[in-house]
């Protein structure tokens, strides 16, 4: 007998099911944001091939044993990680500048 995700989900508490839905929704939001920034789903590239495409990591909405929603971020190629870090740093600096000017 194969255990399906639906069978497992049926045994979870309502809190766990809700947390899982929340985590999956946030993972999807991250996918959408990364897509708008020019990242594409991570696809297997032949070993050694060089490409300028930016790939996002595998994103999964999960729930911890204690019922806390989490988003698992998988591995990401170094070029993509560098670009993502640049984007996040720019956004953080813009946010700091906004806060400083509104004080």
Kinemage of the C-alpha trace (Angstrom):
@kinemage 1
@onewidth
@group {chain A} dominant
@subgroup {mainchain}
@vectorlist {calphas} color= white
{ca unk a 1} P 0.000 0.000 0.000
{ca unk a 2} L 1.340 3.386 -0.957
{ca unk a 3} L 0.862 6.254 1.494
{ca unk a 4} L -0.303 9.357 -0.333
{ca unk a 5} L 0.051 12.996 0.634
{ca unk a 6} L -3.741 13.160 0.946
{ca unk a 7} L -3.733 10.325 3.486
{ca unk a 8} L -1.029 12.030 5.504
{ca unk a 9} L -2.829 15.370 5.284
{ca unk a 10} L -6.015 13.726 6.548
{ca unk a 11} L -4.242 12.733 9.764
{ca unk a 12} L -2.896 16.227 10.426
{ca unk a 13} L -4.607 18.671 12.713
{ca unk a 14} L -6.437 21.668 11.291
{ca unk a 15} L -3.607 23.877 12.541
{ca unk a 16} L -1.043 21.837 10.586
{ca unk a 17} L -3.166 21.936 7.439
{ca unk a 18} L -3.612 25.712 7.722
{ca unk a 19} L 0.116 26.216 8.370
{ca unk a 20} L 0.929 24.116 5.291
{ca unk a 21} L -1.436 26.151 3.133
{ca unk a 22} L 0.138 29.378 4.417
{ca unk a 23} L 3.657 28.116 3.728
{ca unk a 24} L 2.752 26.983 0.203
{ca unk a 25} L 1.144 30.379 -0.492
{ca unk a 26} L 4.296 32.224 0.612
{ca unk a 27} L 6.472 29.900 -1.482
{ca unk a 28} L 4.299 30.707 -4.489
{ca unk a 29} L 4.590 34.443 -3.751
{ca unk a 30} L 8.379 34.100 -3.673
{ca unk a 31} L 8.295 32.261 -7.014
{ca unk a 32} L 6.233 35.068 -8.520
{ca unk a 33} L 8.569 37.765 -7.142
{ca unk a 34} L 11.666 35.946 -8.399
{ca unk a 35} L 10.021 35.508 -11.792
{ca unk a 36} L 9.381 39.250 -12.009
{ca unk a 37} L 13.059 39.846 -11.210
{ca unk a 38} L 14.118 37.732 -14.198
{ca unk a 39} L 14.787 34.428 -12.448
{ca unk a 40} L 13.482 31.225 -13.999
{ca unk a 41} L 12.692 27.837 -12.473
{ca unk a 42} L 15.804 25.800 -11.763
{ca unk a 43} L 16.333 23.440 -14.656
{ca unk a 44} L 18.992 20.782 -14.940
{ca unk a 45} L 21.781 22.053 -17.147
{ca unk a 46} L 24.340 19.678 -18.604
{ca unk a 47} L 27.428 19.597 -16.397
{ca unk a 48} L 29.936 22.261 -17.337
{ca unk a 49} L 27.583 24.313 -19.522
{ca unk a 50} L 27.715 28.046 -18.860
{ca unk a 51} L 24.553 30.082 -19.191
{ca unk a 52} L 23.673 33.644 -18.189
{ca unk a 53} L 20.176 32.643 -17.096
{ca unk a 54} L 19.242 33.265 -13.465
{ca unk a 55} L 17.660 30.347 -11.659
{ca unk a 56} L 15.688 30.376 -8.455
{ca unk a 57} L 16.041 27.647 -5.873
{ca unk a 58} L 13.477 24.949 -5.283
{ca unk a 59} L 10.837 26.497 -3.017
{ca unk a 60} L 8.601 24.286 -0.898
{ca unk a 61} L 5.991 25.270 1.648
{ca unk a 62} L 6.391 22.951 4.632
{ca unk a 63} L 5.302 22.604 8.227
{ca unk a 64} L 7.540 21.722 11.166
{ca unk a 65} L 6.594 18.884 13.493
{ca unk a 66} L 5.338 21.456 15.968
{ca unk a 67} L 3.073 23.010 13.324
{ca unk a 68} L 5.029 26.108 12.324
{ca unk a 69} L 4.865 27.071 8.633
{ca unk a 70} L 8.224 27.241 6.864
{ca unk a 71} L 9.419 27.790 3.313
{ca unk a 72} L 12.303 25.529 2.343
{ca unk a 73} L 14.743 27.102 -0.088
{ca unk a 74} L 16.789 24.652 -2.094
{ca unk a 75} L 20.211 25.101 -3.618
{ca unk a 76} L 20.784 27.899 -6.108
{ca unk a 77} L 23.617 28.384 -8.638
{ca unk a 78} L 26.314 30.821 -7.498
{ca unk a 79} L 25.644 33.401 -10.244
{ca unk a 80} L 21.964 33.420 -9.380
{ca unk a 81} L 22.743 33.670 -5.666
{ca unk a 82} L 25.040 36.641 -6.283
{ca unk a 83} L 22.373 38.410 -8.323
{ca unk a 84} L 19.720 37.693 -5.708
{ca unk a 85} L 22.026 39.043 -2.974
{ca unk a 86} L 22.550 42.244 -5.014
{ca unk a 87} L 18.799 42.693 -5.414
{ca unk a 88} L 18.142 42.114 -1.711
{ca unk a 89} L 20.927 44.495 -0.669
{ca unk a 90} L 19.544 47.199 -2.968
{ca unk a 91} L 16.056 46.684 -1.535
{ca unk a 92} L 17.417 46.833 2.028
{ca unk a 93} L 19.279 50.080 1.286
{ca unk a 94} L 16.157 51.594 -0.271
{ca unk a 95} L 14.158 50.609 2.804
{ca unk a 96} L 16.756 52.160 5.131
{ca unk a 97} L 16.766 55.343 3.060
{ca unk a 98} L 12.961 55.519 3.198
{ca unk a 99} L 12.975 55.104 6.981
{ca unk a 100} L 15.697 57.729 7.400
{ca unk a 101} L 13.842 60.325 5.302
{ca unk a 102} L 10.510 59.814 7.084
{ca unk a 103} L 11.979 60.455 10.555
